[in-house]
Amino acid sequence: MAALRSYVNGDWHAPSDNGVPLHDAVTGEEVARVSSAGIDMGAVLAHGRSRGGPALAELTFHQRAALLKSLASHLREHREELYALSARTGATLGDSKFDIDGGIGVLFGYSSKGRRELPNSTVYVDGALEPLSKGGTFVGQHICTPLTGVAVQINAFNFPVWGPLEKFAPAFLAGVPSLIKPASQTAYLTHRLVELMVASGLLPDGSLQLVCGSVGDLFEHLTDQDLVSFTGSASTGQRLRAHPVVAANSVRFNVEADSLNCSILGPDAAPGTDEFALFVKQLVTEMTVKAGQKCTAIRRALVPANLIDEVVAAAKERLAKVVVGNPASPEVRMGALASLEQREEVRRSLKALLEAGTLVHGDPGRVDVVDADAERGAFLPPLLVRCDDPDQPQPHEVEAFGPVSTVMPYETAAQAVELARRGKGSLAGSVVTADAEFAREVVLGAASRHGRMLVLNRHNAGENTGHGSPLPALVHGGPGRAGGGEEMGGVRGVLHHMQRTAVQADPATLTAITGQWVTGTPRNITEKHPFRKHLGELRIGDTVVAGPRTVTLDDVEHFAEFTGDTFYAHTDEEAARANPFFDGRVAHGYLVVSFAAGLFVDPGPGPVLANYGLENLRFLTPTYPGDEITVTMTAKQITPRVGAEHGEVRWDVDVTNQDGASVAKYDVLTLVAKRPEEQG
């Protein structure tokens, strides 16, 4: 059997030895061999830094997002092939979709995030402008730029597709190349995934590399610009994080490790309620999906003491219907563990759990399987443990990484919180209740030791994604035992791969650096109205100044009658004067905004297609009848949309009165057409 090749330095590399055999989790047959022998790890990292990093840095966030979308579409066309290979890891079709479709979904999710929430630029402006001087000539702004190293990802065996893609997507969107190191047991599936990604031709050279086998001396070559994302056991994560090079260079190190996740049934969820049924269904699902080999799976089921008998009976009834065997058989609902070694590890952990409890369903030494050999394949039945003394340490310290969960009782909400915390850091927790006050007490009490918490009840049952489903828009990680890391999280995950830098400068220089107009930067007032310019003609700083227009009492009264906004400050002189903020009747703020629009708009058909937003509106000075208002509107940010016939322009609007005082400040968003030659 040939050894898997690694993809390094822009080419496929065959190992210089025979490698270690990898076996089909269902049949025990050899699938492939794995080895990293002969790879120069220093050269691999250097290739990513010198080729992949610069190539990605030339692209804007939107261009990278578009590539992620195209890559996701390409992989989606090859799902059936990946499903078939995934079955050899012991995964059912449902398990495979969870892994493969979930990973592809992360690419789509980050593509959408990149286009909607990040600028079409290579620089991310973080937060508001910070004034640093009275005169406004010295200001500060935080910016984020990509690290110039490589995002090294060391993945676990349980999600050979989703694992690499959920790390790759935010790194790629940030502009940082990735080096994927899969767990050996299922490396053949990750290998095929990377083959498909490379064959797509979408990725710049050096932006993606793959090492199958040992990391060798990789860590010896890490620099302060590299990152490591590790998923696996807590002990291995601690050892790698303590590597002297990691410590010396302050290498960013994200860990997702062992996690004794819990699900808590509320006291209101008696048998017969929707919540009771949801709790039992979720528990069984988390025990059997991927044969319980999920870092987010429920290991501790905490239930009201007076309901434990009913919960155990209902769970046993559902578990008895779970068919174990060859994932290729349509009646099978749970496949094999990833390897025989993993099965033995689960048996050892179960033995420790049984020091504190009783096995109420399943036999670790016997399992009836369909269309498979129970001994040659890495099969186990679902195993449910009951522990009537929740103060026993084992359920809160031992994770059996397989189809195993322990049911324990609690008496009060405070005790449920205390038991949840005893996991000493979890990736995910869930509370199944229709009692909002109970949910509030448990979530706020347990949140400090959880990366994510789901409240499940009849109101969201039809649309919730479940206890064990990490989502690209939300952080995936947890404190303490879970590793203290965060992955994904939408834009948060992108910024993890970037350096935040505080830039102090004069406004004009800061505008040049960020590509966004900053107050105090000279404006560009031209004869041609900015609304007559196509997107490619507009420049940051292009400005229109219009007015003045006198606001009359008739205007205020008409606006009040026309809109129905007859608030006393606009209609009652005496009451308005009694208000400490006003010296009499004032114009409506939205009247001022409407008049400003009438002043700055160019009414004829032209490149401006639509006004689709107004943000950051603040009314700063009251406008009284007789005041004259002038509007200054400046192009603040220009964002071409990739593949579209238009782009977005953000305008800074400052409405002032006859004394020069700002009456209102806000941003206006417009869609502006490109010239035909600019489109695409």
C-alpha positions as CSV (number, residue, x, y, z in Angstrom):
1,M,0.0,0.0,0.0
2,A,1.4,3.4,-1.0
3,A,2.1,6.0,1.6
4,L,0.1,9.3,1.5
5,R,2.0,12.1,-0.2
6,S,2.4,15.5,1.5
7,Y,1.8,18.7,-0.4
8,V,4.7,21.0,0.4
9,N,6.8,23.6,-1.3
10,G,4.3,23.7,-4.2
11,D,4.5,20.0,-5.1
12,W,3.5,16.5,-3.9
13,H,6.2,14.8,-1.8
14,A,6.4,11.0,-1.4
15,P,7.9,10.0,2.0
16,S,11.3,8.4,2.0
17,D,10.2,5.3,4.0
18,N,7.3,2.9,3.9
19,G,5.3,4.7,6.6
20,V,2.9,3.4,9.2
21,P,-0.3,1.5,8.1
22,L,-3.7,3.1,8.5
23,H,-6.7,0.8,8.8
24,D,-10.4,0.8,7.8
25,A,-12.3,1.4,11.0
26,V,-15.1,-1.0,9.8
27,T,-13.2,-3.9,8.2
28,G,-9.7,-3.6,9.6
29,E,-8.2,-3.6,6.1
30,E,-5.2,-1.4,5.4
31,V,-6.3,1.8,3.7
32,A,-3.0,3.7,3.3
33,R,0.3,4.4,5.0
34,V,1.5,7.6,6.5
35,S,4.9,9.2,7.0
36,S,6.5,12.6,6.8
37,A,10.0,11.3,6.4
38,G,12.2,13.4,4.1
39,I,10.3,16.7,4.6
40,D,12.4,19.7,5.5
41,M,10.0,21.4,7.9
42,G,11.9,24.7,7.9
43,A,11.6,24.9,4.1
44,V,7.9,24.2,4.3
45,L,7.3,27.1,6.7
46,A,9.6,29.3,4.6
47,H,7.7,28.5,1.5
48,G,4.4,29.6,3.2
49,R,5.9,32.8,4.4
50,S,7.7,33.8,1.2
51,R,5.1,32.6,-1.4
52,G,1.8,32.1,0.2
53,G,1.8,35.2,2.5
54,P,2.7,37.8,-0.1
55,A,0.3,36.3,-2.6
56,L,-2.6,36.5,-0.2
57,A,-1.5,40.0,1.0
58,E,-2.1,41.3,-2.6
59,L,-5.8,40.3,-2.4
60,T,-8.4,42.3,-0.5
61,F,-10.8,40.7,2.0
62,H,-13.5,40.6,-0.6
63,Q,-11.3,38.9,-3.2
64,R,-10.3,36.2,-0.6
65,A,-13.9,35.8,0.3
66,A,-14.8,35.2,-3.3
67,L,-12.2,32.5,-3.6
68,L,-13.6,30.8,-0.5
69,K,-17.0,30.8,-2.1
70,S,-15.6,29.3,-5.3
71,L,-13.6,26.7,-3.3
72,A,-16.7,25.7,-1.3
73,S,-18.7,25.3,-4.6
74,H,-15.9,23.1,-6.0
75,L,-15.8,20.9,-3.0
76,R,-19.5,20.5,-2.9
77,E,-19.4,18.9,-6.4
78,H,-17.1,16.2,-4.9
79,R,-19.1,15.4,-1.8
80,E,-20.2,11.9,-2.8
81,E,-16.5,10.9,-3.2
82,L,-15.7,12.3,0.2
83,Y,-18.7,10.6,1.7
84,A,-17.6,7.2,0.4
85,L,-14.1,7.7,1.8
86,S,-15.5,8.9,5.1
87,A,-17.3,5.6,5.6
88,R,-13.9,4.0,6.0
89,T,-13.4,6.1,9.1
90,G,-16.5,4.4,10.6
91,A,-18.8,7.3,9.8
92,T,-22.4,6.8,8.7
93,L,-23.8,9.0,5.9
94,G,-25.2,11.3,8.5
95,D,-21.9,11.5,10.3
96,S,-20.1,12.2,7.0
97,K,-22.5,15.0,6.1
98,F,-22.0,16.5,9.6
99,D,-18.2,16.5,8.9
100,I,-18.0,17.2,5.1
101,D,-21.1,19.4,4.6
102,G,-20.3,21.2,7.8
103,G,-16.8,22.0,6.7
104,I,-18.0,23.2,3.3
105,G,-20.6,25.3,5.1
106,V,-17.8,27.0,7.1
107,L,-16.2,28.1,3.8
108,F,-19.5,29.5,2.6
109,G,-20.1,31.2,6.0
110,Y,-16.7,32.9,6.0
111,S,-17.1,34.0,2.4
112,S,-20.4,35.7,3.4
113,K,-18.9,37.3,6.5
114,G,-15.9,38.6,4.5
115,R,-18.2,40.2,1.9
116,R,-20.7,41.7,4.4
117,E,-18.5,42.6,7.4
118,L,-15.0,43.3,6.1
119,P,-13.9,46.1,3.7
120,N,-12.8,45.5,0.2
121,S,-9.3,46.4,1.3
122,T,-6.2,44.8,2.7
123,V,-6.4,46.8,6.0
124,Y,-9.1,46.3,8.7
125,V,-9.9,49.4,10.7
126,D,-10.7,48.4,14.2
127,G,-13.0,50.7,16.3
128,A,-13.6,54.4,16.2
129,L,-11.1,57.1,15.7
130,E,-9.4,58.3,18.9
131,P,-8.9,62.1,19.2
132,L,-5.5,62.7,20.9
133,S,-5.3,66.5,20.8
134,K,-7.5,69.5,21.3
135,G,-6.9,70.9,17.8
136,G,-7.6,67.6,16.0
137,T,-4.2,67.5,14.3
138,F,-3.1,64.4,16.2
139,V,-5.4,61.3,16.2
140,G,-5.1,57.6,16.7
141,Q,-6.7,54.6,15.1
142,H,-6.3,50.8,15.6
143,I,-5.7,48.8,12.4
144,C,-5.3,45.1,11.8
145,T,-2.9,43.6,9.3
146,P,-2.2,39.9,8.6
147,L,0.7,38.2,10.4
148,T,3.5,37.3,7.9
149,G,3.9,33.7,9.1
150,V,2.0,30.5,8.7
151,A,-1.1,29.2,10.4
152,V,0.0,25.7,11.5
153,Q,-3.0,23.5,12.3
154,I,-2.7,20.2,14.1
155,N,-6.0,18.4,13.8
156,A,-7.8,15.5,15.6
157,F,-9.0,12.3,14.0
158,N,-12.7,12.8,14.5
159,F,-13.4,15.5,11.9
160,P,-10.9,15.0,9.1
161,V,-12.7,17.5,6.8
162,W,-14.5,20.0,9.0
163,G,-11.5,20.3,11.3
164,P,-9.1,21.6,8.6
165,L,-11.6,23.8,6.9
166,E,-12.8,25.5,10.1
167,K,-9.2,26.6,10.7
168,F,-8.3,27.3,7.1
169,A,-11.2,29.6,6.3
170,P,-10.5,32.4,8.8
171,A,-6.8,32.2,8.2
172,F,-7.2,32.5,4.5
173,L,-9.7,35.3,4.8
174,A,-7.2,37.1,7.1
175,G,-4.4,36.7,4.4
176,V,-2.4,34.0,6.3
177,P,-1.3,30.8,4.6
178,S,-2.1,27.4,6.2
179,L,-0.2,24.2,6.9
180,I,-2.5,21.3,7.6
181,K,-1.3,18.4,9.7
182,P,-4.1,15.8,10.1
183,A,-4.3,13.1,12.7
184,S,-2.9,9.9,11.3
185,Q,-5.9,7.6,11.9
186,T,-8.0,9.5,9.3
187,A,-5.4,11.3,7.3
188,Y,-6.4,9.6,4.1
189,L,-9.7,11.6,4.0
190,T,-7.9,14.9,4.8
191,H,-5.4,14.0,2.1
192,R,-8.1,13.6,-0.5
193,L,-9.7,16.9,0.6
194,V,-6.4,18.8,0.1
195,E,-6.0,17.1,-3.3
196,L,-9.3,18.5,-4.4
197,M,-8.5,21.9,-3.0
198,V,-5.2,22.0,-4.8
199,A,-6.7,20.7,-8.1
200,S,-9.3,23.5,-8.0
201,G,-6.6,25.9,-9.1
202,L,-8.2,28.6,-7.0
203,L,-5.6,28.9,-4.2
204,P,-2.4,31.0,-4.6
205,D,0.8,29.1,-4.4
206,G,2.0,28.6,-0.8
207,S,-1.4,29.5,0.7
208,L,-2.1,25.8,1.5
209,Q,0.3,23.0,2.4
210,L,-0.2,19.5,3.9
211,V,2.0,17.3,6.0
212,C,0.9,13.7,6.5
213,G,2.6,12.0,9.4
214,S,4.7,13.4,12.3
215,V,5.5,17.1,12.7
216,G,9.1,16.2,13.2
217,D,11.1,19.3,14.1
218,L,8.5,21.7,12.8
219,F,8.2,23.6,16.1
220,E,11.9,24.3,16.0
221,H,11.3,26.6,13.0
222,L,8.3,28.6,14.3
223,T,8.7,32.4,14.6
224,D,6.7,35.1,16.3
225,Q,4.7,35.6,13.1
226,D,3.5,32.0,13.0
227,L,0.4,30.6,14.7
228,V,-0.5,27.1,15.9
229,S,-4.1,25.8,16.3
230,F,-4.2,22.5,18.0
231,T,-7.2,20.1,18.4
232,G,-6.6,16.9,20.5
233,S,-5.9,15.7,24.0
234,A,-5.2,18.2,26.8
235,S,-1.9,16.5,27.7
236,T,-0.6,16.8,24.1
237,G,-1.8,20.4,23.9
238,Q,-0.1,21.3,27.1
239,R,3.2,19.7,26.0
240,L,3.2,21.5,22.6
241,R,2.2,24.8,24.1
242,A,5.2,24.5,26.5
243,H,7.6,24.0,23.7
244,P,10.6,26.4,24.3
245,V,10.4,27.9,20.8
246,V,6.7,28.6,21.3
247,A,7.4,30.3,24.7
248,A,10.5,32.2,23.5
249,N,8.7,33.6,20.4
250,S,5.3,34.2,22.0
251,V,3.8,32.1,19.2
252,R,0.0,32.4,19.2
253,F,-1.3,29.0,20.3
254,N,-4.9,28.1,20.2
255,V,-6.0,24.8,21.9
256,E,-9.2,22.9,21.6
257,A,-8.9,19.9,24.0
258,D,-10.8,17.4,26.2
259,S,-14.1,18.7,27.3
260,L,-16.6,17.2,29.8
261,N,-19.6,19.0,28.3
262,C,-22.9,18.8,30.1
263,S,-26.6,19.1,29.3
264,I,-29.0,20.2,32.1
265,L,-32.7,19.3,32.2
266,G,-34.8,22.0,33.8
267,P,-37.2,21.1,36.7
268,D,-40.1,22.2,34.6
269,A,-39.4,19.5,32.0
270,A,-41.4,16.6,33.3
271,P,-42.2,13.5,31.3
272,G,-44.8,14.4,28.6
273,T,-43.4,17.9,28.0
274,D,-41.7,18.9,24.8
275,E,-38.5,19.7,26.8
276,F,-38.3,16.2,28.3
277,A,-38.5,14.6,24.9
278,L,-36.0,17.1,23.4
279,F,-33.5,16.4,26.2
280,V,-33.6,12.6,25.8
281,K,-33.4,12.9,22.0
282,Q,-30.5,15.3,22.2
283,L,-28.6,13.1,24.7
284,V,-29.0,10.0,22.5
285,T,-28.0,11.9,19.3
286,E,-24.8,13.2,21.0
287,M,-23.9,9.7,22.1
288,T,-24.3,8.2,18.7
289,V,-23.4,10.8,16.1
290,K,-19.8,10.0,15.0
291,A,-20.0,7.1,17.6
292,G,-19.7,9.8,20.3
293,Q,-16.4,11.0,19.0
294,K,-17.2,14.7,19.1
295,C,-15.4,17.2,21.2
296,T,-18.7,18.8,21.9
297,A,-20.6,15.6,22.8
298,I,-22.6,15.4,26.0
299,R,-20.6,13.5,28.6
300,R,-22.6,14.6,31.7
301,A,-26.4,14.6,31.7
302,L,-27.7,16.5,34.8
303,V,-31.3,16.0,35.6
304,P,-33.6,16.8,38.5
305,A,-33.3,14.1,41.2
306,N,-37.0,13.3,41.0
307,L,-36.8,12.7,37.3
308,I,-33.7,10.6,37.0
309,D,-35.6,7.3,36.8
310,E,-37.8,8.6,34.0
311,V,-34.8,10.0,32.1
312,V,-32.8,6.8,32.3
313,A,-35.8,4.7,31.2
314,A,-36.5,7.0,28.2
315,A,-32.9,7.1,27.1
316,K,-32.6,3.4,27.3
317,E,-35.7,3.0,25.2
318,R,-34.2,5.2,22.5
319,L,-30.8,3.7,22.7
320,A,-32.2,0.2,22.3
321,K,-33.3,1.2,18.8
322,V,-29.8,2.3,17.7
323,V,-28.5,-0.2,15.1
324,V,-24.7,-0.5,15.1
325,G,-22.6,-1.8,12.2
326,N,-21.3,-1.1,8.7
327,P,-22.2,2.5,7.7
328,A,-22.9,1.3,4.2
329,S,-26.0,-0.6,5.4
330,P,-29.1,1.7,5.3
331,E,-30.4,0.5,8.6
332,V,-27.3,1.3,10.5
333,R,-27.5,4.4,12.7
334,M,-24.1,4.3,14.4
335,G,-20.8,3.2,12.9
336,A,-17.4,2.3,14.3
337,L,-14.9,4.3,16.3
338,A,-12.0,5.6,14.3
339,S,-9.6,2.7,15.3
340,L,-9.2,-0.3,17.5
341,E,-6.8,1.7,19.6
342,Q,-9.5,4.3,20.2
343,R,-12.0,1.5,21.2
344,E,-9.6,0.3,23.8
345,E,-9.1,3.8,25.1
346,V,-12.8,4.2,25.5
347,R,-13.0,0.9,27.4
348,R,-10.3,2.0,29.8
349,S,-12.1,5.3,30.5
350,L,-15.4,3.6,31.0
351,K,-13.8,1.3,33.6
352,A,-12.9,4.5,35.6
353,L,-16.4,5.9,35.2
354,L,-17.9,2.7,36.6
355,E,-16.0,3.2,39.9
356,A,-18.6,5.9,40.5
357,G,-21.7,4.6,38.8
358,T,-23.6,1.7,37.2
359,L,-23.8,0.7,33.6
360,V,-27.5,0.8,32.7
361,H,-27.3,0.3,28.9
362,G,-24.8,-1.5,26.7
363,D,-21.9,-3.9,27.2
364,P,-18.4,-2.8,26.3
365,G,-17.4,-6.4,25.7
366,R,-20.3,-7.3,23.4
367,V,-22.0,-5.6,20.5
368,D,-24.4,-6.8,17.9
369,V,-23.4,-5.4,14.5
370,V,-24.9,-5.4,11.0
371,D,-22.9,-6.4,8.0
372,A,-19.5,-6.3,9.8
373,D,-17.2,-8.2,12.1
374,A,-17.5,-6.9,15.7
375,E,-13.9,-7.6,16.5
376,R,-12.2,-6.6,13.3
377,G,-14.1,-3.3,13.2
378,A,-13.8,-0.8,16.0
379,F,-17.3,-1.2,17.2
380,L,-18.9,-0.4,20.6
381,P,-22.6,-0.1,21.6
382,P,-23.9,3.1,23.1
383,L,-23.0,3.0,26.8
384,L,-25.1,4.8,29.4
385,V,-23.8,5.2,33.0
386,R,-25.9,6.2,36.0
387,C,-24.2,7.9,38.9
388,D,-26.5,8.7,41.8
389,D,-23.9,10.5,43.8
390,P,-22.9,13.6,41.6
391,D,-20.1,14.4,44.1
392,Q,-18.1,11.5,42.9
393,P,-15.0,12.8,41.0
394,Q,-14.8,10.4,38.1
395,P,-17.7,11.8,35.9
396,H,-16.2,15.3,36.2
397,E,-12.7,14.2,35.4
398,V,-12.7,11.3,33.0
399,E,-13.8,11.7,29.4
400,A,-14.6,8.5,27.5
401,F,-14.2,9.8,23.9
402,G,-16.9,7.6,22.4
403,P,-20.6,6.7,22.7
404,V,-20.6,7.1,26.5
405,S,-22.5,9.5,28.8
406,T,-23.3,9.6,32.5
407,V,-26.6,10.6,34.0
408,M,-26.5,12.4,37.4
409,P,-29.1,14.0,39.6
410,Y,-29.2,17.6,41.1
411,E,-31.5,19.1,43.6
412,T,-31.3,22.9,43.0
413,A,-30.4,25.3,40.2
414,A,-27.3,26.3,42.3
415,Q,-26.2,22.7,42.5
416,A,-26.7,22.2,38.7
417,V,-24.4,25.2,38.2
418,E,-21.8,23.9,40.6
419,L,-21.8,20.5,38.8
420,A,-21.6,22.1,35.4
421,R,-18.5,24.1,36.6
422,R,-16.8,20.9,37.9
423,G,-16.0,20.1,34.3
424,K,-13.3,22.7,34.8
425,G,-13.8,24.2,31.4
426,S,-16.1,22.9,28.6
427,L,-16.6,23.6,24.9
428,A,-20.4,23.5,25.1
429,G,-23.2,23.2,27.5
430,S,-27.0,23.1,27.1
431,V,-30.0,23.9,29.2
432,V,-33.3,22.2,28.2
433,T,-36.1,24.2,29.8
434,A,-39.0,26.5,29.0
435,D,-38.4,28.3,32.3
436,A,-36.6,31.5,31.3
437,E,-35.6,32.3,34.9
438,F,-34.0,28.9,35.4
439,A,-32.2,29.2,32.1
440,R,-30.9,32.7,33.2
441,E,-29.6,31.4,36.5
442,V,-27.8,28.4,35.0
443,V,-26.4,30.2,31.9
444,L,-25.0,33.1,33.9
445,G,-23.8,30.9,36.6
446,A,-22.0,28.4,34.3
447,A,-20.9,30.7,31.5
448,S,-17.5,31.4,33.0
449,R,-16.5,27.7,32.3
450,H,-18.2,27.3,28.9
451,G,-17.3,28.5,25.5
452,R,-20.8,28.1,24.2
453,M,-24.2,27.5,25.8
454,L,-27.5,26.4,24.1
455,V,-30.9,27.0,25.6
456,L,-33.2,24.4,24.0
457,N,-37.0,24.4,24.3
458,R,-40.2,24.1,22.4
459,H,-39.9,27.6,21.0
460,N,-36.6,27.0,19.1
461,A,-36.8,23.2,18.7
462,G,-37.7,23.5,15.0
463,E,-34.7,25.6,14.0
464,N,-32.0,25.1,16.6
465,T,-28.8,23.4,15.4
466,G,-28.3,21.3,18.5
467,H,-25.9,21.0,21.4
468,G,-22.9,19.7,19.4
469,S,-22.9,21.9,16.4
470,P,-20.3,24.6,16.3
471,L,-21.2,27.4,13.9
472,P,-18.8,29.7,11.9
473,A,-20.4,32.9,13.2
474,L,-19.8,31.8,16.9
475,V,-16.7,31.1,18.8
476,H,-15.7,27.4,19.2
477,G,-13.6,26.8,22.2
478,G,-13.7,26.9,25.9
479,P,-11.7,27.8,29.0
480,G,-9.7,25.6,31.4
481,R,-9.7,21.9,30.5
482,A,-11.1,22.7,27.1
483,G,-7.8,24.5,26.2
484,G,-8.6,28.2,26.7
485,G,-8.9,28.8,22.9
486,E,-11.4,30.2,20.5
487,E,-11.8,29.2,16.9
488,M,-14.1,30.6,14.2
489,G,-16.3,33.2,15.8
490,G,-16.9,35.1,12.5
491,V,-14.7,38.2,12.2
492,R,-13.1,37.4,15.6
493,G,-11.5,34.3,14.1
494,V,-10.1,36.4,11.2
495,L,-8.6,39.0,13.6
496,H,-6.9,36.2,15.6
497,H,-4.6,35.8,12.5
498,M,-3.9,39.5,12.4
499,Q,-1.8,42.0,14.4
500,R,-3.7,44.9,15.9
501,T,-1.6,48.1,15.8
502,A,-2.3,51.5,17.2
503,V,-1.4,54.1,14.6
504,Q,-0.9,57.8,15.8
505,A,-0.7,60.4,13.1
506,D,-2.2,63.5,11.6
507,P,-5.6,63.0,10.0
508,A,-4.3,63.2,6.4
509,T,-1.6,60.6,6.9
510,L,-4.1,58.3,8.8
511,T,-6.5,58.6,5.8
512,A,-3.7,57.5,3.5
513,I,-2.8,54.6,5.7
514,T,-6.4,53.3,6.3
515,G,-8.1,54.2,3.0
516,Q,-10.9,55.8,5.0
517,W,-11.4,59.6,5.2
518,V,-10.7,61.0,8.7
519,T,-12.1,64.2,10.0
520,G,-9.4,66.9,9.7
521,T,-8.2,65.6,6.3
522,P,-8.5,68.2,3.5
523,R,-11.6,67.8,1.4
524,N,-11.7,67.8,-2.4
525,I,-14.5,70.0,-3.6
526,T,-14.8,69.8,-7.4
527,E,-17.1,71.4,-10.0
528,K,-18.6,68.0,-10.8
529,H,-21.1,66.9,-8.1
530,P,-19.9,63.6,-6.5
531,F,-23.2,62.0,-7.3
532,R,-22.5,62.4,-11.0
533,K,-19.3,60.3,-10.7
534,H,-19.1,56.6,-11.3
535,L,-17.5,54.4,-8.7
536,G,-14.1,54.5,-10.4
537,E,-14.1,58.3,-10.6
538,L,-14.8,58.9,-7.0
539,R,-11.9,59.6,-4.6
540,I,-11.7,59.5,-0.8
541,G,-12.3,63.1,0.3
542,D,-14.6,64.1,-2.6
543,T,-17.0,66.6,-1.0
544,V,-20.2,68.5,-1.7
545,V,-21.1,71.5,0.5
546,A,-24.7,72.7,0.2
547,G,-26.9,75.2,1.8
548,P,-27.7,77.2,3.8
549,R,-31.4,76.5,4.3
550,T,-33.5,78.3,6.9
551,V,-35.7,76.2,9.1
552,T,-39.0,77.9,9.8
553,L,-41.7,77.4,12.4
554,D,-44.1,76.5,9.5
555,D,-41.6,73.7,8.6
556,V,-41.7,72.3,12.1
557,E,-45.5,72.4,12.4
558,H,-46.0,70.9,9.0
559,F,-43.6,68.1,9.7
560,A,-45.3,67.4,13.0
561,E,-48.7,67.2,11.4
562,F,-47.6,65.3,8.4
563,T,-45.6,62.6,10.3
564,G,-47.7,62.5,13.4
565,D,-44.7,63.3,15.6
566,T,-46.3,65.9,17.8
567,F,-43.9,65.5,20.7
568,Y,-44.2,68.5,23.0
569,A,-40.7,69.8,22.2
570,H,-41.8,70.5,18.7
571,T,-45.3,71.7,19.3
572,D,-45.6,73.4,22.8
573,E,-43.4,76.5,23.4
574,E,-43.9,76.6,27.1
575,A,-43.3,72.9,27.7
576,A,-40.2,73.1,25.5
577,R,-38.8,75.9,27.4
578,A,-39.3,73.9,30.7
579,N,-37.0,71.2,29.2
580,P,-33.5,71.7,30.5
581,F,-32.0,70.9,27.1
582,F,-34.0,73.5,25.0
583,D,-34.6,77.2,24.9
584,G,-38.0,76.8,23.2
585,R,-39.6,74.8,20.4
586,V,-37.1,72.8,18.3
587,A,-37.1,71.2,14.9
588,H,-37.4,67.5,14.7
589,G,-34.1,65.7,14.2
590,Y,-35.4,63.8,11.3
591,L,-36.6,67.1,9.7
592,V,-33.0,68.3,9.8
593,V,-31.8,65.0,8.3
594,S,-34.5,65.3,5.6
595,F,-33.6,68.9,4.8
596,A,-29.9,67.8,4.6
597,A,-30.8,65.1,2.1
598,G,-32.6,67.7,0.0
599,L,-29.5,69.9,0.1
600,F,-26.8,67.4,-0.9
601,V,-28.8,65.3,-3.4
602,D,-28.3,65.6,-7.1
603,P,-31.8,64.7,-8.4
604,G,-31.2,63.6,-11.9
605,P,-30.6,59.9,-13.0
606,G,-26.9,59.1,-12.6
607,P,-24.4,56.6,-11.1
608,V,-26.0,56.8,-7.6
609,L,-28.4,53.8,-7.7
610,A,-29.8,53.8,-4.1
611,N,-29.4,55.1,-0.6
612,Y,-29.5,52.0,1.4
613,G,-28.5,53.0,4.9
614,L,-27.8,55.7,7.5
615,E,-25.5,54.8,10.4
616,N,-24.1,56.4,13.6
617,L,-26.6,59.3,13.7
618,R,-26.2,61.7,16.5
619,F,-28.1,65.0,17.1
620,L,-25.6,67.3,18.7
621,T,-27.1,70.8,18.8
622,P,-30.8,71.8,18.8
623,T,-32.1,73.4,15.7
624,Y,-34.6,76.3,16.4
625,P,-36.9,78.0,14.0
626,G,-34.9,80.7,12.1
627,D,-31.7,78.7,12.2
628,E,-29.8,78.1,8.9
629,I,-28.4,74.7,8.2
630,T,-25.5,73.7,5.9
631,V,-24.5,70.2,5.0
632,T,-21.0,69.0,4.2
633,M,-20.9,65.5,2.7
634,T,-17.6,63.7,2.1
635,A,-16.7,60.4,0.5
636,K,-15.4,58.5,3.5
637,Q,-14.9,54.9,2.2
638,I,-15.3,53.4,-1.3
639,T,-15.9,49.7,-1.5
640,P,-16.1,48.0,-4.9
641,R,-18.1,44.8,-4.8
642,V,-16.4,41.9,-6.5
643,G,-18.3,40.6,-9.5
644,A,-21.0,43.3,-9.3
645,E,-22.0,46.2,-11.4
646,H,-21.8,48.6,-8.5
647,G,-20.0,49.3,-5.2
648,E,-20.7,50.9,-1.9
649,V,-19.8,54.4,-0.9
650,R,-19.9,55.6,2.7
651,W,-20.3,59.3,3.1
652,D,-19.4,61.4,6.2
653,V,-22.2,63.9,6.7
654,D,-21.9,67.0,9.0
655,V,-24.9,69.3,9.3
656,T,-24.0,72.7,10.9
657,N,-25.9,75.8,11.8
658,Q,-25.1,79.5,11.1
659,D,-22.7,79.5,14.0
660,G,-20.7,76.6,12.6
661,A,-21.9,74.2,15.4
662,S,-22.6,70.7,14.3
663,V,-26.3,70.0,14.5
664,A,-26.1,66.3,13.3
665,K,-23.4,63.9,12.3
666,Y,-23.9,60.5,10.5
667,D,-22.9,58.2,7.8
668,V,-24.9,57.7,4.6
669,L,-24.4,54.6,2.6
670,T,-25.1,54.6,-1.2
671,L,-24.8,52.1,-4.0
672,V,-22.9,53.6,-6.9
673,A,-22.6,52.1,-10.4
674,K,-19.3,51.2,-12.0
675,R,-18.5,52.1,-15.6
676,P,-18.8,49.1,-17.9
677,E,-15.0,48.7,-18.1
678,E,-14.8,48.6,-14.2
679,Q,-17.3,45.8,-13.8
680,G,-16.3,42.2,-13.1
